[in-house]
Amino acid sequence: MGDDWNLVFATEHGGPFYGNWITKWFQARLAAAGLPRQTFHNLRHTAARFMLAEGVSLRVVQKKLDHRQIAVTANAYSHVMPELEREAMEKVSGALWSS
């Protein structure tokens, strides 16, 4: 597979799962864990936010989400960016001014 990774679901016999089955399975797991209902698509957003929070470049996040243009990625996650920028500046400030 190399550097490319994709989330693919298959039955134990290699056939495809139907979307509604995955949704029901996912919702049951959330309920069992005492978590609120979420769309399966929210996992994609969560992955992007984790990558950005860990300092993964926007370009890499764009590639992993398979957005054709980086502007799509930037627009979708711009609400996360000010917090990340503040954290970055705090780290730089700490490195420069701490004793």
Rosetta constraint file for C-alpha pairs under 8 A:
AtomPair CA 1 CA 5 HARMONIC 6.88 0.50
AtomPair CA 5 CA 64 HARMONIC 7.91 0.50
AtomPair CA 9 CA 16 HARMONIC 6.65 0.50
AtomPair CA 9 CA 17 HARMONIC 6.34 0.50
AtomPair CA 10 CA 14 HARMONIC 5.20 0.50
AtomPair CA 10 CA 15 HARMONIC 5.38 0.50
AtomPair CA 10 CA 16 HARMONIC 4.79 0.50
AtomPair CA 10 CA 17 HARMONIC 5.69 0.50
AtomPair CA 11 CA 15 HARMONIC 5.22 0.50
AtomPair CA 11 CA 16 HARMONIC 6.08 0.50
AtomPair CA 11 CA 17 HARMONIC 6.17 0.50
AtomPair CA 17 CA 21 HARMONIC 6.69 0.50
AtomPair CA 17 CA 22 HARMONIC 6.91 0.50
AtomPair CA 18 CA 22 HARMONIC 6.69 0.50
AtomPair CA 19 CA 23 HARMONIC 6.26 0.50
AtomPair CA 20 CA 24 HARMONIC 6.19 0.50
AtomPair CA 21 CA 25 HARMONIC 6.10 0.50
AtomPair CA 22 CA 26 HARMONIC 5.98 0.50
AtomPair CA 23 CA 27 HARMONIC 6.10 0.50
AtomPair CA 23 CA 39 HARMONIC 7.80 0.50
AtomPair CA 23 CA 40 HARMONIC 6.62 0.50
AtomPair CA 24 CA 28 HARMONIC 6.14 0.50
AtomPair CA 25 CA 29 HARMONIC 6.34 0.50
AtomPair CA 26 CA 30 HARMONIC 6.31 0.50
AtomPair CA 26 CA 40 HARMONIC 7.12 0.50
AtomPair CA 27 CA 31 HARMONIC 6.16 0.50
AtomPair CA 27 CA 37 HARMONIC 6.28 0.50
AtomPair CA 27 CA 38 HARMONIC 7.36 0.50
AtomPair CA 28 CA 32 HARMONIC 6.08 0.50
AtomPair CA 29 CA 33 HARMONIC 6.25 0.50
AtomPair CA 30 CA 34 HARMONIC 6.27 0.50
AtomPair CA 30 CA 35 HARMONIC 5.00 0.50
AtomPair CA 30 CA 36 HARMONIC 6.59 0.50
AtomPair CA 30 CA 37 HARMONIC 6.60 0.50
AtomPair CA 30 CA 38 HARMONIC 7.98 0.50
AtomPair CA 31 CA 35 HARMONIC 5.61 0.50
AtomPair CA 31 CA 36 HARMONIC 6.83 0.50
AtomPair CA 31 CA 37 HARMONIC 7.32 0.50
AtomPair CA 38 CA 42 HARMONIC 6.57 0.50
AtomPair CA 39 CA 43 HARMONIC 7.68 0.50
AtomPair CA 40 CA 44 HARMONIC 7.87 0.50
AtomPair CA 41 CA 45 HARMONIC 7.12 0.50
AtomPair CA 42 CA 46 HARMONIC 6.13 0.50
AtomPair CA 43 CA 47 HARMONIC 6.08 0.50
AtomPair CA 44 CA 48 HARMONIC 6.32 0.50
AtomPair CA 44 CA 65 HARMONIC 7.71 0.50
AtomPair CA 45 CA 49 HARMONIC 6.16 0.50
AtomPair CA 46 CA 50 HARMONIC 6.12 0.50
AtomPair CA 47 CA 51 HARMONIC 6.16 0.50
AtomPair CA 48 CA 52 HARMONIC 6.19 0.50
AtomPair CA 48 CA 61 HARMONIC 6.33 0.50
AtomPair CA 48 CA 65 HARMONIC 7.68 0.50
AtomPair CA 49 CA 53 HARMONIC 5.97 0.50
AtomPair CA 49 CA 77 HARMONIC 7.56 0.50
AtomPair CA 49 CA 80 HARMONIC 7.27 0.50
AtomPair CA 50 CA 54 HARMONIC 6.12 0.50
AtomPair CA 51 CA 55 HARMONIC 6.48 0.50
AtomPair CA 51 CA 56 HARMONIC 5.21 0.50
AtomPair CA 51 CA 61 HARMONIC 6.89 0.50
AtomPair CA 52 CA 56 HARMONIC 5.17 0.50
AtomPair CA 52 CA 57 HARMONIC 6.84 0.50
AtomPair CA 52 CA 58 HARMONIC 7.08 0.50
AtomPair CA 52 CA 61 HARMONIC 7.44 0.50
AtomPair CA 52 CA 80 HARMONIC 7.96 0.50
AtomPair CA 52 CA 84 HARMONIC 7.74 0.50
AtomPair CA 53 CA 84 HARMONIC 6.46 0.50
AtomPair CA 56 CA 60 HARMONIC 6.61 0.50
AtomPair CA 56 CA 61 HARMONIC 6.89 0.50
AtomPair CA 57 CA 61 HARMONIC 6.43 0.50
AtomPair CA 58 CA 62 HARMONIC 6.01 0.50
AtomPair CA 58 CA 70 HARMONIC 7.43 0.50
AtomPair CA 58 CA 73 HARMONIC 7.35 0.50
AtomPair CA 58 CA 74 HARMONIC 7.26 0.50
AtomPair CA 59 CA 63 HARMONIC 6.31 0.50
AtomPair CA 59 CA 70 HARMONIC 6.59 0.50
AtomPair CA 60 CA 64 HARMONIC 6.22 0.50
AtomPair CA 61 CA 65 HARMONIC 6.07 0.50
AtomPair CA 61 CA 73 HARMONIC 7.52 0.50
AtomPair CA 62 CA 66 HARMONIC 5.97 0.50
AtomPair CA 62 CA 67 HARMONIC 5.37 0.50
AtomPair CA 62 CA 68 HARMONIC 7.73 0.50
AtomPair CA 62 CA 69 HARMONIC 7.49 0.50
AtomPair CA 62 CA 70 HARMONIC 5.83 0.50
AtomPair CA 62 CA 73 HARMONIC 5.67 0.50
AtomPair CA 63 CA 67 HARMONIC 6.40 0.50
AtomPair CA 67 CA 72 HARMONIC 6.52 0.50
AtomPair CA 67 CA 73 HARMONIC 6.64 0.50
AtomPair CA 68 CA 72 HARMONIC 7.65 0.50
AtomPair CA 69 CA 73 HARMONIC 7.26 0.50
AtomPair CA 70 CA 74 HARMONIC 6.14 0.50
AtomPair CA 71 CA 75 HARMONIC 5.86 0.50
AtomPair CA 72 CA 76 HARMONIC 6.10 0.50
AtomPair CA 73 CA 77 HARMONIC 6.20 0.50
AtomPair CA 74 CA 78 HARMONIC 5.42 0.50
AtomPair CA 77 CA 81 HARMONIC 6.83 0.50
AtomPair CA 78 CA 82 HARMONIC 7.47 0.50
AtomPair CA 79 CA 83 HARMONIC 7.96 0.50
AtomPair CA 80 CA 84 HARMONIC 6.52 0.50
AtomPair CA 81 CA 85 HARMONIC 5.97 0.50
AtomPair CA 82 CA 86 HARMONIC 6.09 0.50
AtomPair CA 83 CA 87 HARMONIC 6.25 0.50
AtomPair CA 84 CA 88 HARMONIC 6.15 0.50
AtomPair CA 85 CA 89 HARMONIC 6.22 0.50
AtomPair CA 86 CA 90 HARMONIC 6.19 0.50
AtomPair CA 87 CA 91 HARMONIC 6.27 0.50
AtomPair CA 88 CA 92 HARMONIC 6.29 0.50
AtomPair CA 89 CA 93 HARMONIC 5.94 0.50
AtomPair CA 90 CA 94 HARMONIC 5.98 0.50
AtomPair CA 91 CA 95 HARMONIC 6.17 0.50
AtomPair CA 92 CA 96 HARMONIC 6.17 0.50
AtomPair CA 93 CA 97 HARMONIC 5.85 0.50
AtomPair CA 93 CA 98 HARMONIC 7.77 0.50
AtomPair CA 94 CA 98 HARMONIC 5.22 0.50
